[in-house]
Amino acid sequence: MSQQLASSDSTTREKREKLVEVRDLKTYYGDSGMFGGPPVKAVDGVSFNVFRGETLGLVGESGCGKTTLGRTLLQLEDATGGEVRYDGTDITELNSDQLYEWRRNAQMVFQDPDSSLNDRMTVGEIIREPLDVYEWETPADRRDRVRELLETVGLRPEHYFRYPHQFSGGQRQRIGIARTLALEPDFMVLDEPVSALDVSVQAEIINLLEDLQEEFGLTYLFIAHDLSVVRHICDRVAVMYLGNIMEIGPTEELFTDPANPYTHSLLSAIPAPDPTDTAERITLHGTPPNPRYPPSGCPFNTRCPARIRPPEYEHLDDEVWQGINTLRDVLLERKRADRSIRERIRERLGRQTRFATVEETYDELFGGLQIPANAESSIEQIVEHASNNDEEAALDVLTEEFGSICESEKPEYHTVSETGRKSFCHRHDGEHRQPSQVLEERY
């Protein structure tokens, strides 16, 4: 499936040279052994291409895996599986000496210029450090190179002997960019390089990055949560959720005509500068699932406002439907939670435990709502099973009555435009209505 996304991506832009090819990349954390439990799936089977000279944006909610993906591309984090091919070479297979040489070609600009610079080193020493590590030319040549880089990023040669604390946030980020450029890399991962800066300074740094890209032919992976910045600087955008790429395509096309329900939701959250704008915002209920226990099927199915429903519940009240989804989350958490010895004893004695509050949950979720008779009967049956601490049976009833393809099967990537834009959603199958049609009805 992930191969399909990368294949189509390369087909639509076959005339452009692929610099970075990512295939089914996975980055998991945590021991999956007897005591460690399932691993945290920070990046879970991602595939895409980065073309030479372009800026690919990577956006998504906090915790979706953006930074982990960027760090894995540079092997600052070890990949659990998959490939990262740079100019045809799989860097995940390189040994330490080979990585040492390869890292001259790929560098990273970090989010926080305060913590990424050593306050005990002068600016000159900070920028010169990569040159010293790789024993570039002579010491005199390195000093000249540092002064040249200072001018390149908009600083002055006399700043060589100053310390980071003597500079503003924007100037410190310029220092970080100069250090990144020292070894003349081809590929740069920019991890939210302007998020810690004032708006006026952000524009200066963005303009600097654009000028440097044009001057040196750089290729960027631009990680950000500020969608207005992404729209300005990026050629293409990849939208990430829970370790998966949900949609990827040309920037302006994706912003003006989003195809994936998650992209719709993300873009609707952009503040409107026009106070008279009455466009409805799509409010996502709940929080992203625990990446240690990602949902089966579509990763977005637990919060998706366009989730496919059983035919008999297609027009069920949205509040009732949301209550059912929340009830599912509660049952899953109860099923995963360990009962302590104390709770087991209290349970045997018929006393209250933290697992005996399903009736309260029912009242919170469905109190005052008009529920159709068939749905109400099933919900009551679910609550009864849960009250008896049989979450497995409760989930079986819930899945049988209210389940859909979104939670039982992982979607495929569908081509949604002539430019090869791809979306990861069951709604694009011919038998279902498109996400935009469903969202127009509900918002």
C-alpha positions as CSV (number, residue, x, y, z in Angstrom):
1,M,0.0,0.0,0.0
2,S,2.8,2.4,1.0
3,Q,4.7,1.3,-2.1
4,Q,1.6,2.3,-4.2
5,L,1.8,5.9,-2.8
6,A,5.5,6.2,-3.6
7,S,5.1,4.7,-7.0
8,S,2.3,7.1,-8.0
9,D,4.3,10.0,-6.6
10,S,7.3,9.2,-8.7
11,T,5.1,8.6,-11.8
12,T,3.5,12.0,-11.8
13,R,6.8,13.7,-11.4
14,E,9.0,11.3,-13.3
15,K,10.9,14.1,-15.0
16,R,12.2,15.3,-11.6
17,E,15.1,13.7,-9.9
18,K,14.4,11.9,-6.7
19,L,16.9,12.8,-4.0
20,V,15.2,11.0,-1.1
21,E,13.0,7.9,-1.4
22,V,11.2,6.7,1.7
23,R,9.7,3.2,1.6
24,D,7.5,1.8,4.3
25,L,9.5,3.5,7.0
26,K,8.8,2.6,10.6
27,T,10.2,4.0,13.8
28,Y,9.0,2.2,17.0
29,Y,10.0,2.9,20.6
30,G,9.8,0.7,23.6
31,D,10.4,-2.9,24.3
32,S,7.7,-5.2,23.0
33,G,8.9,-8.1,25.2
34,M,7.2,-9.7,28.2
35,F,7.2,-6.6,30.4
36,G,7.5,-3.8,27.9
37,G,4.1,-4.1,26.2
38,P,3.5,-3.1,22.6
39,P,5.9,-0.5,21.1
40,V,5.0,3.1,20.5
41,K,4.5,3.4,16.8
42,A,5.8,7.0,16.2
43,V,6.2,6.4,12.4
44,D,4.1,3.5,11.0
45,G,4.8,2.6,7.4
46,V,5.4,5.9,5.6
47,S,6.4,6.2,2.0
48,F,7.0,9.3,-0.2
49,N,9.7,10.9,-2.4
50,V,11.5,14.2,-2.0
51,F,12.6,15.7,-5.3
52,R,15.9,17.5,-5.7
53,G,15.5,21.3,-5.3
54,E,11.9,21.2,-3.8
55,T,10.5,22.0,-0.4
56,L,8.2,19.3,0.9
57,G,6.1,20.4,3.9
58,L,5.2,18.0,6.7
59,V,2.2,19.1,8.9
60,G,0.0,17.5,11.5
61,E,-1.0,17.7,15.2
62,S,1.6,17.6,18.0
63,G,2.6,14.1,18.6
64,C,1.8,12.8,15.1
65,G,5.4,11.8,14.4
66,K,6.7,14.7,12.3
67,T,9.9,15.3,14.2
68,T,10.6,11.6,14.6
69,L,10.2,11.1,10.8
70,G,12.6,14.0,10.1
71,R,15.2,12.7,12.6
72,T,14.9,9.1,11.2
73,L,15.6,10.4,7.7
74,L,18.9,11.7,9.0
75,Q,19.5,8.6,11.1
76,L,19.4,10.6,14.3
77,E,16.8,7.9,15.2
78,D,17.2,4.3,14.2
79,A,14.5,3.0,11.8
80,T,12.7,-0.1,12.9
81,G,11.9,-1.1,9.4
82,G,11.7,0.2,5.8
83,E,14.2,2.1,3.6
84,V,15.5,5.6,3.3
85,R,17.3,5.9,0.0
86,Y,19.4,9.0,-0.5
87,D,20.6,9.3,-4.1
88,G,20.0,5.6,-4.5
89,T,21.8,4.5,-1.3
90,D,19.8,3.0,1.6
91,I,21.2,4.9,4.5
92,T,19.5,2.7,7.1
93,E,22.1,0.0,6.1
94,L,25.2,2.2,6.5
95,N,27.7,1.5,9.2
96,S,29.0,4.2,11.5
97,D,31.9,5.2,9.3
98,Q,29.7,5.4,6.2
99,L,27.1,7.4,8.1
100,Y,29.9,9.8,9.2
101,E,30.8,10.5,5.6
102,W,27.1,10.6,4.4
103,R,26.1,13.2,7.0
104,R,28.0,15.8,5.2
105,N,25.2,15.7,2.6
106,A,22.2,16.0,5.0
107,Q,21.8,18.3,8.0
108,M,19.1,19.6,10.3
109,V,18.0,22.9,11.6
110,F,16.4,22.5,15.1
111,Q,13.3,24.1,16.4
112,D,14.7,25.9,19.4
113,P,17.7,28.1,18.6
114,D,18.4,28.5,22.4
115,S,18.8,24.9,23.3
116,S,20.6,23.9,20.0
117,L,23.5,26.3,20.5
118,N,26.2,25.9,23.1
119,D,26.4,29.1,25.2
120,R,30.0,28.3,26.2
121,M,31.2,28.5,22.6
122,T,31.6,31.6,20.5
123,V,29.6,31.9,17.4
124,G,32.7,31.3,15.3
125,E,33.4,28.0,17.2
126,I,29.8,26.9,16.8
127,I,29.8,27.4,13.0
128,R,33.3,26.0,12.6
129,E,32.7,22.9,14.6
130,P,31.4,20.7,11.7
131,L,34.4,21.9,9.6
132,D,36.7,20.9,12.5
133,V,35.0,17.5,12.8
134,Y,35.5,16.7,9.2
135,E,39.0,18.3,9.1
136,W,37.9,20.6,6.2
137,E,40.9,22.4,4.6
138,T,43.2,24.3,6.9
139,P,42.3,26.1,10.1
140,A,42.8,29.5,8.4
141,D,40.4,28.3,5.6
142,R,37.9,27.3,8.2
143,R,37.9,30.7,9.8
144,D,37.4,32.4,6.5
145,R,34.6,30.0,5.7
146,V,32.9,30.9,8.9
147,R,33.1,34.6,8.2
148,E,31.7,34.0,4.7
149,L,28.8,32.0,6.2
150,L,28.0,34.7,8.7
151,E,27.6,37.2,5.8
152,T,25.5,34.7,3.9
153,V,22.9,34.4,6.7
154,G,22.8,38.2,7.3
155,L,25.2,38.5,10.2
156,R,28.5,40.4,10.4
157,P,32.1,39.0,10.5
158,E,32.7,40.7,13.8
159,H,30.0,38.5,15.4
160,Y,32.6,35.7,15.2
161,F,33.8,36.2,18.7
162,R,30.4,36.9,20.4
163,Y,28.4,34.3,22.3
164,P,24.8,33.1,21.5
165,H,23.2,34.8,24.5
166,Q,24.3,38.2,23.0
167,F,21.9,37.7,20.1
168,S,18.1,37.8,19.5
169,G,16.1,34.7,18.8
170,G,16.1,35.4,15.0
171,Q,19.9,35.9,15.0
172,R,20.4,32.7,16.9
173,Q,18.4,30.8,14.3
174,R,20.6,32.4,11.6
175,I,23.6,31.1,13.5
176,G,22.1,27.6,13.5
177,I,21.4,27.8,9.7
178,A,25.0,28.9,9.1
179,R,26.3,25.9,11.0
180,T,24.0,23.7,9.0
181,L,25.4,25.1,5.7
182,A,29.0,24.8,6.7
183,L,29.6,21.5,4.9
184,E,27.5,22.4,1.9
185,P,24.7,19.8,2.3
186,D,22.2,19.0,-0.5
187,F,19.3,18.0,1.9
188,M,18.1,19.8,5.0
189,V,15.4,18.9,7.5
190,L,14.0,22.1,9.0
191,D,12.2,21.1,12.2
192,E,9.8,24.0,12.9
193,P,12.6,26.5,12.3
194,V,10.5,29.6,12.9
195,S,7.9,28.5,15.5
196,A,9.9,29.9,18.5
197,L,10.3,33.3,16.8
198,D,8.2,36.5,16.6
199,V,6.0,36.9,13.5
200,S,8.1,39.7,12.1
201,V,11.3,37.6,12.6
202,Q,9.7,34.5,11.1
203,A,9.3,36.3,7.8
204,E,13.0,37.2,7.7
205,I,14.1,33.6,8.4
206,I,11.6,32.3,5.8
207,N,12.9,34.7,3.2
208,L,16.5,33.7,4.1
209,L,15.7,30.0,3.6
210,E,14.2,30.7,0.2
211,D,17.2,32.7,-0.9
212,L,19.6,30.0,0.3
213,Q,17.7,27.3,-1.5
214,E,17.8,29.3,-4.7
215,E,21.5,30.1,-4.3
216,F,22.8,26.7,-3.3
217,G,20.2,24.4,-4.9
218,L,19.1,23.0,-1.5
219,T,16.3,20.5,-0.9
220,Y,14.1,20.9,2.2
221,L,11.8,18.8,4.3
222,F,10.0,21.6,6.2
223,I,8.3,20.4,9.4
224,A,5.8,22.9,10.8
225,H,2.4,23.4,12.5
226,D,1.9,26.9,11.1
227,L,-0.1,26.2,8.0
228,S,0.2,29.8,6.6
229,V,4.0,29.4,6.6
230,V,3.8,26.0,4.9
231,R,1.5,27.4,2.2
232,H,4.0,30.2,1.5
233,I,7.2,28.2,1.3
234,C,6.4,24.6,0.3
235,D,6.0,23.1,-3.2
236,R,4.2,20.0,-1.9
237,V,2.7,19.1,1.5
238,A,2.3,15.8,3.3
239,V,-0.3,15.7,6.1
240,M,0.5,13.3,8.9
241,Y,-1.6,11.7,11.6
242,L,-0.7,9.1,14.2
243,G,2.5,8.0,12.3
244,N,0.7,7.8,8.8
245,I,0.7,10.1,5.8
246,M,-3.0,10.9,5.2
247,E,-2.7,13.1,2.1
248,I,0.2,14.3,0.0
249,G,0.2,16.6,-3.0
250,P,0.9,20.1,-4.5
251,T,0.5,22.8,-1.8
252,E,-2.1,25.2,-3.4
253,E,-4.2,22.3,-4.6
254,L,-4.2,20.6,-1.2
255,F,-5.1,23.9,0.6
256,T,-7.9,24.9,-1.8
257,D,-9.4,21.5,-2.4
258,P,-8.5,19.1,0.5
259,A,-9.5,15.5,-0.2
260,N,-8.9,13.7,3.1
261,P,-11.3,14.2,6.1
262,Y,-8.3,14.9,8.3
263,T,-6.9,17.5,6.0
264,H,-10.4,19.2,5.9
265,S,-10.4,19.3,9.7
266,L,-6.8,20.6,9.9
267,L,-7.4,23.4,7.4
268,S,-10.7,24.4,8.9
269,A,-8.8,25.3,12.1
270,I,-6.8,28.1,10.4
271,P,-8.0,31.4,11.9
272,A,-9.8,33.5,9.4
273,P,-8.6,37.1,9.1
274,D,-12.1,38.2,8.0
275,P,-14.3,38.6,11.2
276,T,-17.4,38.3,9.0
277,D,-16.4,34.9,7.7
278,T,-19.1,32.5,8.8
279,A,-17.5,29.3,7.5
280,E,-18.1,26.4,9.8
281,R,-15.1,24.8,11.5
282,I,-14.8,21.1,11.8
283,T,-14.3,20.2,15.5
284,L,-12.6,17.0,16.1
285,H,-13.8,15.3,19.3
286,G,-11.4,13.6,21.7
287,T,-7.7,13.3,21.4
288,P,-5.4,11.3,19.1
289,P,-5.2,7.7,20.2
290,N,-2.2,6.4,22.1
291,P,0.4,5.4,19.5
292,R,1.2,2.4,21.6
293,Y,-2.3,1.2,20.9
294,P,-3.3,2.7,17.5
295,P,-6.8,1.8,16.2
296,S,-7.2,-0.9,13.7
297,G,-8.3,0.0,10.2
298,C,-7.9,3.7,9.3
299,P,-5.8,5.5,11.9
300,F,-8.2,8.4,11.9
301,N,-11.4,6.4,12.3
302,T,-11.9,7.1,16.0
303,R,-12.2,10.9,15.4
304,C,-13.2,11.1,11.7
305,P,-16.4,13.2,11.1
306,A,-16.8,11.4,7.8
307,R,-16.4,7.9,9.1
308,I,-18.5,5.4,7.1
309,R,-21.5,4.2,9.1
310,P,-23.7,1.1,8.8
311,P,-26.5,1.9,6.3
312,E,-29.2,1.9,9.0
313,Y,-27.3,4.5,11.0
314,E,-26.2,6.8,8.1
315,H,-28.5,9.6,9.4
316,L,-28.1,9.0,13.1
317,D,-27.8,12.1,15.2
318,D,-24.1,13.2,15.3
319,E,-24.1,13.6,19.0
320,V,-25.3,10.1,19.5
321,W,-22.8,8.8,17.0
322,Q,-20.0,10.6,18.8
323,G,-21.2,9.2,22.1
324,I,-20.9,5.7,20.6
325,N,-17.3,6.4,19.4
326,T,-16.4,7.7,22.9
327,L,-17.9,4.7,24.5
328,R,-15.7,2.5,22.3
329,D,-12.6,4.4,23.5
330,V,-13.6,4.0,27.1
331,L,-14.1,0.2,26.6
332,L,-10.8,-0.2,24.9
333,E,-9.0,1.6,27.7
334,R,-10.8,-0.5,30.3
335,K,-9.8,-3.6,28.4
336,R,-6.1,-2.6,28.4
337,A,-6.0,-1.4,32.0
338,D,-4.6,-3.7,34.6
339,R,-6.7,-4.4,37.6
340,S,-4.7,-4.2,40.8
341,I,-4.9,-6.8,43.6
342,R,-6.8,-4.3,45.7
343,E,-9.4,-3.7,43.0
344,R,-9.8,-7.4,42.4
345,I,-10.5,-7.9,46.1
346,R,-13.0,-5.0,46.2
347,E,-14.6,-6.5,43.1
348,R,-15.0,-9.9,44.9
349,L,-16.6,-8.1,47.9
350,G,-19.0,-6.3,45.7
351,R,-17.5,-2.9,46.4
352,Q,-17.0,0.1,44.1
353,T,-13.9,0.1,41.8
354,R,-12.7,2.4,39.2
355,F,-14.0,0.0,36.6
356,A,-17.6,0.0,37.8
357,T,-18.7,3.4,36.4
358,V,-20.1,2.5,33.1
359,E,-23.6,3.6,34.0
360,E,-22.2,7.1,34.8
361,T,-20.4,7.1,31.5
362,Y,-23.7,6.2,29.8
363,D,-25.5,9.1,31.4
364,E,-22.7,11.5,30.5
365,L,-22.6,10.4,26.9
366,F,-26.3,9.9,26.1
367,G,-28.3,11.7,28.8
368,G,-31.0,13.8,27.2
369,L,-30.4,12.6,23.7
370,Q,-33.1,11.0,21.5
371,I,-31.7,7.5,20.6
372,P,-33.5,5.3,18.0
373,A,-34.9,2.2,19.6
374,N,-32.6,-0.2,17.7
375,A,-29.5,1.8,18.7
376,E,-30.6,2.2,22.3
377,S,-31.2,-1.5,22.7
378,S,-27.7,-2.3,21.5
379,I,-26.1,0.4,23.7
380,E,-27.9,-0.9,26.8
381,Q,-26.6,-4.4,26.0
382,I,-23.0,-3.0,25.6
383,V,-23.3,-1.2,29.0
384,E,-24.6,-4.4,30.6
385,H,-21.6,-6.4,29.5
386,A,-19.2,-3.6,30.6
387,S,-20.9,-3.5,34.0
388,N,-20.0,-7.2,34.4
389,N,-16.4,-6.4,33.5
390,D,-16.7,-8.2,30.2
391,E,-15.3,-5.5,27.9
392,E,-14.5,-8.1,25.3
393,A,-18.2,-9.0,24.9
394,A,-19.2,-5.3,25.0
395,L,-16.8,-4.5,22.2
396,D,-18.0,-7.4,20.1
397,V,-21.6,-6.1,20.3
398,L,-20.5,-2.6,19.6
399,T,-18.5,-3.7,16.5
400,E,-21.2,-5.9,15.2
401,E,-23.9,-3.2,15.5
402,F,-22.0,0.0,14.8
403,G,-18.8,-1.1,13.2
404,S,-17.7,-0.2,9.7
405,I,-15.0,-0.8,7.1
406,C,-13.1,2.2,8.5
407,E,-12.2,0.3,11.7
408,S,-11.9,-3.2,10.2
409,E,-9.7,-2.6,7.1
410,K,-6.8,-0.2,6.4
411,P,-7.6,2.0,3.5
412,E,-5.5,2.3,0.3
413,Y,-4.0,5.4,-1.2
414,H,-6.3,6.8,-3.9
415,T,-5.3,9.3,-6.6
416,V,-7.6,12.3,-6.2
417,S,-6.3,14.6,-8.9
418,E,-4.5,14.8,-12.2
419,T,-1.3,15.9,-10.4
420,G,-1.1,12.6,-8.6
421,R,-2.3,13.9,-5.2
422,K,-3.0,10.9,-2.9
423,S,-5.4,10.5,-0.1
424,F,-5.6,7.7,2.5
425,C,-9.3,7.1,3.0
426,H,-12.0,4.5,2.3
427,R,-14.4,7.3,1.2
428,H,-12.7,7.5,-2.2
429,D,-13.9,4.0,-3.1
430,G,-16.6,4.3,-5.8
431,E,-19.3,2.8,-3.6
432,H,-19.1,5.6,-1.0
433,R,-19.7,9.3,-1.1
434,Q,-16.7,11.5,-1.2
435,P,-15.5,13.1,2.2
436,S,-16.3,16.6,1.0
437,Q,-20.0,15.6,0.3
438,V,-20.4,14.1,3.8
439,L,-18.7,17.1,5.5
440,E,-20.9,19.6,3.7
441,E,-23.9,17.9,5.0
442,R,-22.7,17.8,8.6
443,Y,-21.0,21.2,8.9
